[in-house]
């Protein structure tokens, strides 16, 4: 029983550490497009050769701004009811910070 408890505790610790690591990834990107709705800012950004959408708490950014995004989670086929738009894939972030 003690061995099982230790094994479960170690597994929980590893899952927690890997989740925290994945959620803590920071992205440096350039704003390609932006819109605000429902208290959120949606930004289409370019990071290297990749372009994608991200959403976070409302902030003032404009096209061409360099931003830093703290990754929290990705969603596929996310529909924003306030924008009446579905995003194929979007990253939700804790903050969109101007650099």
C-alpha positions, 0 to 999 in steps of 0.5 A, a space after each residue: 500500500 505504501 509503495 502504491 501511495 508513493 507511486 501515485 504521489 510521484 505520478 501526480 507530481 510529474 503530471 503537475 510539473 509537465 502541465 505547469 511547464 506547458 502552460 508557462 511557455 512564453 511566445 514572442 510574436 508580432 501582431 498581424 491583426 487585432 480585435 476586441 470583444 467581450 472583455 478580451 483582445 484577440 490577436 493574430 500573430 506571427 512567430 517565426 514562420 507561423 501565424 496563429 490567433 491568441 486571446 487574452 484579457 483586453 489590452 490595447 495593441 496595434 498591428 506591428 506591435 511586438 508582444 509576448 504571450 504567456 501560453 495557457 491552453 490551445 483550443 480547436 474550433 473555438 466559437 466566439 459568440 460576441 464576434 460571431 466567428 469560429 477560430 480553427 485553432 486559438 491559444 488562450 493566454 494569461 496576458 498579452 504584453 507589449 515588448 
